Amino acid sequence: MWRGVQIMLYNSISEILVRIVLLITVCIMHVCIEPHARYITELDLLHYKRPRRESFIPPWAMIFLIVCVPLVILSIPSLTTGGYKDMIQSLLAWTLACAINAFITESGKLIIGRPRPDFFYRCYPNGKITKDLQCSGINKDVIDGRKSFPSGHSSFSFCSLGFVSIWLCGKLRVLSRNRGDGLRVLTCLVPLVVAGVVSMSRCCDNHHHWEDVFTGAIIGFTSSYFCYRQYYYPLDSEQSGSPYLSTGEHKYSTIVI
């Protein structure tokens, strides 16, 4: 028995450490490493001369959508049926997906260093190009202006809200027993629609190119589905929506209450 407790404690700590290490790594990358400064000619600058605009989706709204909304929805089983084990597994899968997505997204931004559509006015706020093509704008704005690909808003919205969509699809058994139910289908699609709106807004406010948004969506949704499958049965199985832990088929027990 003591041996079993030790194994469960070890697995719980390792699960938490993986996420902490990933998030710390991402924070260090974001603060300490500048993106690749690709050479941009005067002709190239014409492709990045969109006017600067405020984000249509403000930071507080993004935090609400990708953090608060998933937390509330994923907590429903524990609040209604006492399914705390299910909630723990869903939170483990969701947080792992977000951490992996953050690492991939930030790595892409730093390695590729693609200028944003409004990079010209970040580099030359007064609209006048210097003779040596050196930016005269605020350094922070210039650095951020080289982090267009992939879109972080797109990847995080499709990762976080995409996970909610997949989770709902499993719980409502849309792809297993209860096919042909329009209400269930629409319920699962709502988070993806919201994620799509957030992503498309980044093209409208000139912060990203459509390729950045499209790639970010793929990265985010792939991360969420991959991590969901590490903890839950396939969406088309008879046990759709059930975590492996509930049937004892998961190799490791993470937390026992």
LUMPA-597972 format. One record per residue: residue in one letter; x, y, z of N, C-alpha, C in turn. Coordinates in Angstrom, 2 decimals, decimal comma, always signed. Layout:
<lodrens>
   rest        nu        nv        nw       cau       cav       caw        cu        cv        cw
      A         X         Y         Z         X         Y         Z         X         Y         Z
...
</lodrens>
This chain:
<lodrens>
   rest        nu        nv        nw       cau       cav       caw        cu        cv        cw
      M     +0,83     -1,21     +0,00     +0,00     +0,00     +0,00     +0,86     +1,26     +0,00
      W     +1,90     +1,28     +0,86     +2,78     +2,44     +0,91     +3,49     +2,65     -0,41
      R     +3,83     +1,52     -1,06     +4,48     +1,59     -2,37     +3,55     +2,26     -3,39
      G     +2,27     +1,92     -3,32     +1,29     +2,51     -4,23     +1,14     +4,00     -4,00
      V     +1,15     +4,40     -2,74     +1,04     +5,82     -2,41     +2,24     +6,58     -2,94
      Q     +3,42     +5,99     -2,81     +4,64     +6,63     -3,30     +4,58     +6,83     -4,81
      I     +4,11     +5,81     -5,52     +4,01     +5,91     -6,98     +3,04     +7,01     -7,39
      M     +1,89     +7,07     -6,72     +0,90     +8,09     -7,03     +1,42     +9,49     -6,73
      L     +2,15     +9,62     -5,63     +2,71    +10,91     -5,27     +3,76    +11,34     -6,28
      Y     +4,59    +10,38     -6,68     +5,63    +10,68     -7,68     +5,00    +11,13     -9,00
      N     +3,95    +10,42     -9,44     +3,29    +10,77    -10,69     +2,63    +12,14    -10,61
      S     +2,06    +12,45     -9,45     +1,41    +13,75     -9,26     +2,44    +14,88     -9,36
      I     +3,57    +14,69     -8,70     +4,62    +15,70     -8,72     +5,19    +15,86    -10,12
      S     +5,41    +14,74    -10,81     +5,98    +14,80    -12,15     +5,04    +15,50    -13,12
      E     +3,71    +15,28    -12,96     +2,74    +15,95    -13,82     +2,83    +17,47    -13,63
      I     +2,91    +17,89    -12,38     +2,99    +19,32    -12,09     +4,30    +19,92    -12,58
      L     +5,40    +19,20    -12,36     +6,71    +19,71    -12,76     +6,83    +19,90    -14,26
      V     +6,25    +18,98    -15,02     +6,30    +19,10    -16,49     +5,70    +20,42    -16,93
      R     +4,57    +20,76    -16,36     +3,90    +22,00    -16,75     +4,67    +23,23    -16,27
      I     +5,21    +23,16    -15,07     +5,98    +24,29    -14,54     +7,22    +24,54    -15,38
      V     +7,93    +23,47    -15,74     +9,15    +23,60    -16,54     +8,82    +24,20    -17,90
      L     +7,76    +23,73    -18,53     +7,37    +24,26    -19,84     +7,03    +25,74    -19,77
      L     +6,25    +26,12    -18,76     +5,84    +27,52    -18,63     +7,00    +28,44    -18,29
      I     +7,90    +27,98    -17,43     +9,08    +28,79    -17,10     +9,95    +28,96    -18,35
      T    +10,11    +27,89    -19,10    +10,90    +27,95    -20,33    +10,30    +28,96    -21,31
      V     +8,98    +28,92    -21,45     +8,31    +29,87    -22,35     +8,51    +31,30    -21,87
      C     +8,38    +31,53    -20,58     +8,57    +32,88    -20,03     +9,99    +33,39    -20,28
      I    +10,98    +32,53    -20,09    +12,37    +32,91    -20,33    +12,58    +33,24    -21,81
      M    +12,02    +32,41    -22,68    +12,13    +32,65    -24,12    +11,50    +33,98    -24,49
      H    +10,34    +34,26    -23,91     +9,60    +35,48    -24,26    +10,34    +36,74    -23,79
      V    +10,94    +36,66    -22,61    +11,57    +37,85    -22,02    +13,02    +38,03    -22,48
      C    +13,75    +36,94    -22,59    +15,20    +37,03    -22,79    +15,68    +36,84    -24,23
      I    +14,87    +36,27    -25,09    +15,32    +35,98    -26,45    +14,57    +36,84    -27,45
      E    +15,30    +37,49    -28,33    +14,68    +38,30    -29,37    +14,44    +37,45    -30,61
      P    +13,38    +37,74    -31,36    +13,09    +36,96    -32,56    +14,15    +37,19    -33,65
      H    +14,24    +36,25    -34,56    +15,15    +36,37    -35,69    +14,87    +37,65    -36,46
      A    +15,87    +38,50    -36,61    +15,70    +39,78    -37,31    +16,06    +39,60    -38,78
      R    +15,12    +39,11    -39,54    +15,37    +38,90    -40,97    +15,56    +40,24    -41,67
      Y    +16,41    +40,23    -42,70    +16,69    +41,47    -43,42    +15,46    +41,87    -44,24
      I    +15,06    +43,13    -44,11    +13,89    +43,63    -44,82    +14,31    +44,81    -45,69
      T    +14,08    +44,69    -46,98    +14,41    +45,77    -47,90    +13,32    +46,84    -47,87
      E    +13,61    +47,96    -48,51    +12,64    +49,04    -48,56    +11,39    +48,61    -49,32
      L    +11,58    +47,74    -50,32    +10,44    +47,23    -51,08     +9,61    +46,27    -50,23
      D    +10,29    +45,48    -49,42     +9,58    +44,54    -48,54     +8,69    +45,28    -47,54
      L     +9,16    +46,44    -47,10     +8,41    +47,19    -46,09     +7,01    +47,57    -46,56
      L     +6,83    +47,65    -47,88     +5,52    +48,01    -48,42     +4,47    +46,94    -48,12
      H     +4,94    +45,70    -47,92     +4,02    +44,60    -47,60     +3,59    +44,62    -46,13
      Y     +4,27    +45,43    -45,33     +3,97    +45,49    -43,88     +3,57    +46,90    -43,48
      K     +2,81    +47,56    -44,37     +2,48    +48,97    -44,14     +1,00    +49,18    -43,79
      R     +0,42    +48,20    -43,11     -0,96    +48,37    -42,66     -0,97    +49,32    -41,46
      P     -2,01    +50,11    -41,30     -2,07    +51,03    -40,13     -2,17    +50,27    -38,82
      R     -1,60    +50,84    -37,78     -1,65    +50,22    -36,45     -3,03    +50,44    -35,83
      R     -3,54    +49,39    -35,19     -4,83    +49,47    -34,54     -4,77    +48,76    -33,20
      E     -5,67    +49,14    -32,30     -5,79    +48,43    -31,03     -6,40    +47,05    -31,29
      S     -6,07    +46,10    -30,45     -6,61    +44,76    -30,59     -8,13    +44,78    -30,41
      F     -8,84    +44,13    -31,34    -10,29    +44,05    -31,22    -10,69    +43,21    -30,00
      I     -9,85    +42,20    -29,69    -10,09    +41,37    -28,50     -9,05    +41,79    -27,45
      P     -9,42    +42,58    -26,46     -8,46    +43,07    -25,45     -7,91    +41,93    -24,60
      P     -6,76    +42,16    -23,94     -6,14    +41,11    -23,11     -7,08    +40,52    -22,07
      W     -7,88    +41,34    -21,39     -8,77    +40,82    -20,36     -9,80    +39,85    -20,95
      A    -10,26    +40,14    -22,17    -11,23    +39,26    -22,81    -10,58    +37,93    -23,20
      M     -9,32    +37,99    -23,64     -8,61    +36,76    -24,00     -8,42    +35,88    -22,78
      I     -8,03    +36,49    -21,66     -7,83    +35,72    -20,43     -9,15    +35,07    -20,00
      F    -10,22    +35,83    -20,12    -11,54    +35,29    -19,75    -11,91    +34,10    -20,62
      L    -11,66    +34,20    -21,92    -12,06    +33,15    -22,86    -11,19    +31,90    -22,76
      I     -9,88    +32,08    -22,60     -9,00    +30,91    -22,64     -8,66    +30,35    -21,27
      V     -9,03    +31,07    -20,21     -8,74    +30,57    -18,86    -10,04    +30,36    -18,07
      C    -10,81    +31,43    -17,89    -12,00    +31,36    -17,03    -13,07    +30,44    -17,59
      V    -13,38    +30,58    -18,87    -14,44    +29,76    -19,48    -14,13    +28,27    -19,39
      P    -12,92    +27,82    -19,81    -12,61    +26,39    -19,68    -12,65    +25,90    -18,24
      L    -12,15    +26,70    -17,30    -12,15    +26,29    -15,90    -13,56    +26,03    -15,39
      V    -14,47    +26,91    -15,75    -15,86    +26,76    -15,30    -16,49    +25,52    -15,92
      I    -16,32    +25,36    -17,23    -16,96    +24,23    -17,93    -16,38    +22,90    -17,49
      L    -15,06    +22,82    -17,35    -14,43    +21,57    -16,95    -14,71    +21,21    -15,49
      S    -15,18    +22,17    -14,71    -15,50    +21,92    -13,31    -16,93    +21,44    -13,10
      I    -17,72    +21,45    -14,16    -19,13    +21,06    -14,04    -19,32    +19,67    -13,46
      P    -18,57    +18,63    -13,91    -18,78    +17,28    -13,35    -18,63    +17,22    -11,82
      S    -17,63    +17,92    -11,30    -17,41    +17,88     -9,85    -18,49    +18,63     -9,09
      L    -19,08    +19,65     -9,72    -20,11    +20,45     -9,06    -21,48    +19,77     -9,11
      T    -21,72    +18,99    -10,16    -23,04    +18,39    -10,34    -23,13    +16,94     -9,86
      T    -22,07    +16,17    -10,11    -22,13    +14,74     -9,78    -21,01    +14,29     -8,85
      G    -20,17    +15,22     -8,44    -19,05    +14,84     -7,58    -17,95    +14,12     -8,32
      G    -17,92    +14,31     -9,65    -16,89    +13,63    -10,45    -15,56    +14,34    -10,39
      Y    -14,96    +14,37     -9,20    -13,71    +15,10     -9,02    -12,55    +14,47     -9,78
      K    -12,56    +13,14     -9,89    -11,48    +12,47    -10,63    -11,51    +12,86    -12,10
      D    -12,71    +12,92    -12,64    -12,88    +13,34    -14,04    -12,39    +14,77    -14,22
      M    -12,75    +15,64    -13,29    -12,32    +17,03    -13,37    -10,81    +17,15    -13,32
      I    -10,17    +16,39    -12,46     -8,72    +16,43    -12,33     -8,06    +16,00    -13,63
      Q     -8,57    +14,93    -14,23     -8,00    +14,44    -15,49     -8,18    +15,46    -16,61
      S     -9,34    +16,10    -16,65     -9,57    +17,10    -17,69     -8,66    +18,31    -17,50
      L     -8,44    +18,71    -16,25     -7,56    +19,85    -15,99     -6,11    +19,51    -16,31
      L     -5,72    +18,27    -16,03     -4,37    +17,84    -16,38     -4,16    +17,87    -17,89
      A     -5,13    +17,36    -18,62     -5,03    +17,35    -20,08     -5,04    +18,77    -20,65
      W     -5,91    +19,61    -20,12     -6,04    +20,99    -20,62     -4,77    +21,80    -20,34
      T     -4,27    +21,72    -19,12     -3,07    +22,49    -18,78     -1,84    +22,01    -19,56
      L     -1,75    +20,70    -19,80     -0,64    +20,19    -20,59     -0,73    +20,70    -22,02
      A     -1,94    +20,70    -22,57     -2,13    +21,19    -23,94     -1,73    +22,66    -24,05
      C     -2,14    +23,46    -23,08     -1,82    +24,90    -23,11     -0,32    +25,13    -22,99
      A     +0,35    +24,34    -22,13     +1,80    +24,50    -21,94     +2,56    +24,11    -23,20
      I     +2,18    +22,99    -23,81     +2,83    +22,55    -25,05     +2,58    +23,55    -26,17
      N     +1,34    +24,03    -26,26     +1,00    +25,00    -27,29     +1,81    +26,29    -27,12
      A     +1,97    +26,73    -25,88     +2,73    +27,96    -25,61     +4,18    +27,79    -26,06
      F     +4,76    +26,63    -25,77     +6,16    +26,39    -26,15     +6,33    +26,37    -27,67
      I     +5,44    +25,68    -28,37     +5,54    +25,60    -29,83     +5,32    +26,97    -30,46
      T     +4,32    +27,69    -29,98     +4,00    +29,00    -30,54     +5,14    +29,99    -30,34
      E     +5,66    +30,06    -29,12     +6,75    +31,01    -28,84     +8,00    +30,63    -29,62
      S     +8,28    +29,34    -29,75     +9,46    +28,90    -30,51     +9,33    +29,33    -31,97
      G     +8,13    +29,17    -32,53     +7,91    +29,57    -33,91     +8,10    +31,06    -34,12
      K     +7,61    +31,86    -33,19     +7,75    +33,30    -33,29     +9,22    +33,72    -33,29
      L    +10,01    +33,10    -32,41    +11,41    +33,47    -32,28    +12,26    +32,98    -33,46
      I    +11,99    +31,79    -33,92    +12,80    +31,21    -35,00    +12,51    +31,86    -36,34
      I    +11,23    +32,10    -36,64    +10,84    +32,61    -37,95    +10,96    +34,13    -38,03
      G    +10,52    +34,83    -36,99    +10,67    +36,29    -36,96     +9,95    +37,01    -38,08
      R     +8,77    +36,58    -38,42     +8,03    +37,22    -39,51     +7,44    +38,55    -39,04
      P     +7,61    +39,62    -39,81     +7,05    +40,92    -39,43     +5,52    +40,91    -39,48
      R     +4,92    +41,66    -38,60     +3,46    +41,80    -38,60     +3,04    +42,72    -39,74
      P     +1,76    +42,69    -40,12     +1,28    +43,56    -41,20     +1,50    +45,05    -40,92
      D     +1,55    +45,44    -39,64     +1,74    +46,85    -39,28     +3,18    +47,16    -38,88
      F     +4,12    +46,29    -39,29     +5,51    +46,44    -38,85     +6,10    +47,78    -39,28
      F     +5,73    +48,27    -40,45     +6,29    +49,54    -40,95     +6,11    +50,66    -39,94
      Y     +4,90    +50,79    -39,38     +4,63    +51,89    -38,46     +5,12    +51,60    -37,05
      R     +5,47    +50,36    -36,78     +6,15    +50,05    -35,53     +7,61    +50,47    -35,64
      C     +8,15    +50,25    -36,82     +9,56    +50,56    -37,07     +9,77    +52,06    -37,30
      Y     +8,84    +52,68    -38,03     +8,94    +54,11    -38,34     +7,61    +54,79    -37,98
      P     +7,44    +55,12    -36,72     +6,18    +55,73    -36,25     +5,79    +57,00    -37,00
      N     +6,79    +57,75    -37,46     +6,49    +59,01    -38,17     +6,27    +58,78    -39,67
      G     +6,38    +57,54    -40,11     +6,15    +57,22    -41,52     +7,31    +57,49    -42,44
      K     +8,47    +57,87    -41,87     +9,64    +58,20    -42,70    +10,73    +57,15    -42,52
      I    +11,15    +56,55    -43,63    +12,18    +55,52    -43,59    +13,56    +56,17    -43,45
      T    +14,36    +55,65    -42,55    +15,72    +56,17    -42,36    +16,62    +55,66    -43,49
      K    +17,73    +56,36    -43,71    +18,63    +56,00    -44,81    +19,22    +54,61    -44,66
      D    +19,58    +54,24    -43,44    +20,18    +52,92    -43,22    +19,14    +51,84    -42,88
      L    +17,86    +52,18    -43,00    +16,74    +51,27    -42,73    +16,70    +50,79    -41,28
      Q    +17,34    +51,53    -40,38    +17,28    +51,20    -38,96    +15,99    +51,75    -38,36
      C    +15,35    +50,93    -37,57    +14,07    +51,34    -36,98    +14,26    +52,50    -36,00
      S    +13,34    +53,44    -36,03    +13,39    +54,59    -35,13    +12,29    +54,52    -34,06
      G    +11,52    +53,43    -34,09    +10,42    +53,28    -33,14    +10,87    +52,71    -31,81
      I     +9,93    +52,55    -30,91    +10,21    +51,97    -29,59    +10,66    +50,52    -29,76
      N    +11,76    +50,20    -29,10    +12,35    +48,87    -29,28    +11,37    +47,74    -28,96
      K    +10,59    +47,92    -27,92     +9,62    +46,89    -27,53     +8,61    +46,64    -28,64
      D     +8,13    +47,71    -29,28     +7,17    +47,57    -30,36     +7,80    +46,90    -31,58
      V     +9,05    +47,23    -31,84     +9,76    +46,65    -32,99     +9,95    +45,15    -32,79
      I    +10,38    +44,76    -31,58    +10,58    +43,34    -31,28     +9,28    +42,57    -31,40
      D     +8,22    +43,13    -30,82     +6,92    +42,46    -30,91     +6,43    +42,42    -32,35
      G     +6,84    +43,40    -33,14     +6,44    +43,46    -34,54     +7,07    +42,37    -35,38
      R     +8,06    +41,68    -34,85     +8,71    +40,57    -35,57     +8,20    +39,22    -35,08
      K     +7,09    +39,21    -34,38     +6,54    +37,96    -33,84     +5,16    +37,67    -34,42
      S     +5,06    +37,71    -35,72     +3,76    +37,51    -36,36     +3,39    +36,05    -36,52
      F     +4,38    +35,20    -36,82     +4,09    +33,80    -37,14     +4,61    +32,85    -36,07
      P     +3,73    +31,97    -35,55     +2,27    +31,90    -35,74     +1,53    +32,83    -34,79
      S     +0,25    +32,96    -34,98     -0,56    +33,83    -34,12     -0,79    +33,20    -32,76
      G     -0,40    +33,91    -31,71     -0,60    +33,40    -30,36     -2,08    +33,41    -29,96
      H     -2,81    +34,46    -30,35     -4,24    +34,51    -30,06     -4,95    +33,33    -30,70
      S     -4,58    +33,04    -31,93     -5,22    +31,94    -32,65     -4,88    +30,59    -32,02
      S     -3,60    +30,38    -31,74     -3,19    +29,08    -31,19     -3,77    +28,85    -29,80
      F     -3,78    +29,88    -28,95     -4,31    +29,71    -27,60     -5,82    +29,56    -27,59
      S     -6,51    +30,30    -28,45     -7,97    +30,17    -28,48     -8,38    +28,81    -28,99
      F     -7,70    +28,31    -30,03     -8,05    +26,99    -30,55     -7,54    +25,87    -29,65
      C     -6,52    +26,14    -28,88     -6,04    +25,13    -27,94     -6,99    +25,04    -26,75
      S     -7,28    +26,15    -26,12     -8,10    +26,16    -24,91     -9,58    +25,90    -25,21
      L    -10,15    +26,68    -26,12    -11,56    +26,49    -26,46    -11,74    +25,23    -27,31
      G    -10,71    +24,88    -28,09    -10,76    +23,64    -28,85    -10,81    +22,44    -27,93
      F    -10,08    +22,51    -26,83    -10,13    +21,42    -25,85    -11,53    +21,29    -25,26
      V    -12,14    +22,43    -24,95    -13,50    +22,41    -24,42    -14,44    +21,76    -25,42
      S    -14,27    +22,10    -26,70    -15,11    +21,52    -27,74    -14,95    +20,00    -27,82
      I    -13,70    +19,53    -27,78    -13,43    +18,09    -27,81    -14,00    +17,42    -26,56
      W    -13,81    +18,05    -25,42    -14,31    +17,51    -24,14    -15,82    +17,38    -24,16
      L    -16,51    +18,40    -24,68    -17,96    +18,36    -24,78    -18,41    +17,28    -25,77
      C    -17,66    +17,16    -26,85    -17,97    +16,14    -27,85    -17,91    +14,75    -27,23
      G    -16,93    +14,53    -26,35    -16,82    +13,25    -25,67    -17,93    +13,05    -24,66
      K    -18,19    +14,07    -23,86    -19,23    +13,95    -22,83    -20,62    +13,75    -23,42
      L    -20,92    +14,45    -24,52    -22,23    +14,35    -25,15    -22,32    +13,17    -26,12
      R    -21,16    +12,50    -26,33    -21,08    +11,32    -27,20    -21,62    +11,60    -28,59
      V    -21,20    +12,72    -29,14    -21,65    +13,14    -30,47    -21,19    +12,16    -31,55
      L    -19,99    +11,61    -31,38    -19,44    +10,71    -32,40    -19,55     +9,24    -32,03
      S    -20,23     +8,94    -30,94    -20,35     +7,53    -30,56    -21,81     +7,08    -30,61
      R    -22,54     +7,19    -29,51    -23,90     +6,65    -29,47    -24,96     +7,63    -29,98
      N    -24,79     +8,90    -29,67    -25,86     +9,86    -29,93    -25,65    +10,66    -31,21
      R    -25,52     +9,98    -32,31    -25,36    +10,67    -33,58    -26,71    +11,18    -34,08
      G    -26,64    +12,25    -34,86    -27,87    +12,79    -35,43    -28,62    +13,73    -34,53
      D    -27,98    +14,23    -33,49    -28,62    +15,18    -32,56    -28,03    +16,56    -32,81
      G    -28,81    +17,41    -33,47    -28,31    +18,72    -33,86    -27,90    +19,60    -32,70
      L    -28,66    +19,55    -31,60    -28,36    +20,39    -30,45    -27,00    +20,03    -29,85
      R    -26,70    +18,74    -29,76    -25,41    +18,30    -29,23    -24,27    +18,76    -30,14
      V    -24,49    +18,65    -31,43    -23,46    +19,07    -32,38    -23,18    +20,56    -32,25
      L    -24,24    +21,36    -32,19    -24,06    +22,81    -32,07    -23,38    +23,19    -30,76
      T    -23,71    +22,48    -29,69    -23,08    +22,75    -28,39    -21,58    +22,56    -28,47
      C    -21,15    +21,52    -29,18    -19,71    +21,25    -29,31    -19,01    +22,26    -30,22
      L    -19,76    +22,80    -31,18    -19,15    +23,71    -32,15    -19,04    +25,14    -31,64
      V    -19,84    +25,51    -30,65    -19,82    +26,89    -30,15    -18,42    +27,35    -29,73
      P    -17,67    +26,56    -28,92    -16,32    +27,00    -28,55    -15,41    +27,21    -29,76
      L    -15,55    +26,36    -30,78    -14,72    +26,50    -31,98    -15,09    +27,76    -32,77
      V    -16,37    +28,09    -32,78    -16,80    +29,31    -33,46    -16,22    +30,54    -32,77
      V    -16,25    +30,53    -31,43    -15,68    +31,65    -30,67    -14,18    +31,75    -30,94
      A    -13,49    +30,60    -30,96    -12,05    +30,58    -31,26    -11,79    +31,13    -32,66
      G    -12,67    +30,80    -33,60    -12,52    +31,30    -34,96    -12,68    +32,80    -35,04
      V    -13,63    +33,34    -34,29    -13,86    +34,79    -34,27    -12,64    +35,51    -33,69
      V    -12,11    +34,96    -32,60    -10,91    +35,56    -31,98     -9,76    +35,55    -32,98
      S     -9,58    +34,44    -33,67     -8,48    +34,31    -34,62     -8,63    +35,28    -35,79
      M     -9,80    +35,35    -36,37    -10,01    +36,23    -37,52     -9,88    +37,70    -37,15
      S    -10,17    +38,02    -35,89    -10,04    +39,41    -35,47     -8,59    +39,90    -35,57
      R     -7,65    +38,96    -35,50     -6,23    +39,33    -35,55     -5,81    +39,77    -36,95
      C     -6,55    +39,36    -37,95     -6,30    +39,87    -39,31     -6,97    +41,23    -39,48
      C     -8,13    +41,39    -38,86     -8,86    +42,65    -38,98     -8,15    +43,81    -38,29
      D     -7,45    +43,52    -37,18     -6,75    +44,61    -36,48     -5,29    +44,73    -36,92
      N     -4,95    +44,06    -38,02     -3,61    +44,17    -38,64     -2,47    +43,67    -37,77
      H     -2,75    +42,72    -36,90     -1,70    +42,17    -36,07     -1,11    +40,88    -36,65
      H     -1,85    +40,26    -37,58     -1,37    +39,01    -38,17     -1,80    +38,87    -39,61
      H     -1,03    +38,07    -40,35     -1,41    +37,66    -41,70     -2,31    +36,43    -41,58
      W     -3,05    +36,12    -42,63     -3,96    +34,99    -42,55     -3,20    +33,68    -42,35
      E     -1,98    +33,57    -42,90     -1,19    +32,35    -42,70     -0,83    +32,15    -41,23
      D     -0,58    +33,25    -40,53     -0,25    +33,17    -39,11     -1,43    +32,62    -38,31
      V     -2,62    +33,12    -38,65     -3,83    +32,70    -37,96     -4,15    +31,23    -38,25
      F     -4,05    +30,85    -39,51     -4,35    +29,48    -39,92     -3,41    +28,48    -39,24
      T     -2,12    +28,80    -39,26     -1,14    +27,91    -38,64     -1,33    +27,85    -37,13
      G     -1,62    +28,99    -36,51     -1,86    +29,02    -35,08     -3,05    +28,13    -34,69
      A     -4,10    +28,17    -35,51     -5,28    +27,34    -35,25     -4,93    +25,86    -35,30
      I     -4,11    +25,47    -36,28     -3,70    +24,07    -36,41     -2,86    +23,63    -35,21
      I     -1,91    +24,47    -34,82     -1,06    +24,15    -33,67     -1,90    +24,00    -32,40
      G     -2,79    +24,95    -32,18     -3,60    +24,93    -30,97     -4,53    +23,74    -30,89
      F     -5,26    +23,47    -31,97     -6,23    +22,38    -31,95     -5,53    +21,02    -31,89
      T     -4,40    +20,90    -32,60     -3,65    +19,64    -32,57     -3,13    +19,36    -31,17
      S     -2,62    +20,39    -30,51     -2,12    +20,24    -29,13     -3,23    +19,79    -28,20
      S     -4,41    +20,38    -28,35     -5,53    +20,04    -27,46     -6,00    +18,61    -27,70
      Y     -6,11    +18,20    -28,95     -6,59    +16,85    -29,23     -5,57    +15,80    -28,78
      F     -4,29    +16,08    -29,04     -3,24    +15,15    -28,65     -3,24    +14,93    -27,14
      C     -3,35    +16,01    -26,37     -3,33    +15,88    -24,91     -4,63    +15,30    -24,38
      Y     -5,74    +15,59    -25,03     -7,02    +14,98    -24,62     -6,93    +13,46    -24,71
      R     -6,34    +12,98    -25,77     -6,25    +11,53    -25,98     -5,27    +10,85    -25,03
      Q     -4,42    +11,62    -24,38     -3,53    +11,02    -23,39     -4,28    +10,64    -22,11
      Y     -5,46    +11,23    -21,91     -6,21    +11,02    -20,67     -7,60    +10,43    -20,90
      Y     -8,13    +10,56    -22,12     -9,51    +10,14    -22,39     -9,61     +9,14    -23,53
      Y    -10,67     +8,36    -23,50    -10,95     +7,40    -24,57    -11,27     +8,13    -25,87
      P    -11,12     +7,43    -27,01    -11,44     +8,04    -28,32    -12,88     +8,55    -28,36
      L    -13,12     +9,57    -29,15    -14,44    +10,18    -29,23    -15,49     +9,25    -29,84
      D    -15,06     +8,29    -30,63    -16,01     +7,39    -31,28    -16,16     +6,04    -30,57
      S    -15,58     +5,92    -29,38    -15,67     +4,67    -28,64    -16,90     +4,65    -27,74
      E    -17,25     +3,47    -27,25    -18,40     +3,32    -26,36    -18,17     +4,00    -25,01
      Q    -16,88     +4,25    -24,69    -16,55     +4,91    -23,43    -16,13     +6,37    -23,65
      S    -16,63     +6,92    -24,73    -16,34     +8,31    -25,07    -16,67     +9,24    -23,90
      G    -15,74    +10,14    -23,61    -15,95    +11,09    -22,53    -15,47    +10,62    -21,18
      S    -15,01     +9,37    -21,11    -14,53     +8,82    -19,83    -13,01     +8,82    -19,79
      P    -12,43     +9,28    -18,69    -10,96     +9,23    -18,57    -10,50     +7,80    -18,33
      Y     -9,30     +7,49    -18,77     -8,74     +6,15    -18,57     -8,70     +5,79    -17,09
      L     -8,45     +6,80    -16,25     -8,31     +6,56    -14,82     -9,57     +5,95    -14,21
      S    -10,72     +6,30    -14,76    -11,98     +5,82    -14,18    -12,19     +4,33    -14,38
      T    -11,51     +3,75    -15,37    -11,66     +2,31    -15,62    -10,43     +1,53    -15,23
      G     -9,43     +2,24    -14,71     -8,22     +1,56    -14,26     -7,28     +1,17    -15,37
      E     -7,52     +1,68    -16,60     -6,67     +1,31    -17,73     -5,52     +2,28    -17,94
      H     -5,55     +3,39    -17,23     -4,44     +4,34    -17,35     -3,22     +3,76    -16,65
      K     -2,09     +3,91    -17,25     -0,86     +3,32    -16,70     -0,52     +3,91    -15,35
      Y     -0,79     +5,19    -15,18     -0,44     +5,85    -13,93     -1,66     +6,46    -13,27
      S     -1,68     +6,42    -11,98     -2,69     +7,14    -11,22     -2,06     +8,44    -10,79
      T     -2,68     +9,56    -11,11     -2,06    +10,85    -10,82     -2,44    +11,36     -9,43
      I     -3,71    +11,40     -9,14     -4,15    +11,94     -7,86     -5,29    +11,08     -7,33
      V     -5,20    +10,67     -6,13     -6,26     +9,88     -5,52     -6,79    +10,64     -4,32
      I     -8,11    +10,81     -4,27     -8,73    +11,55     -3,16     -9,63    +10,61     -2,38
</lodrens>
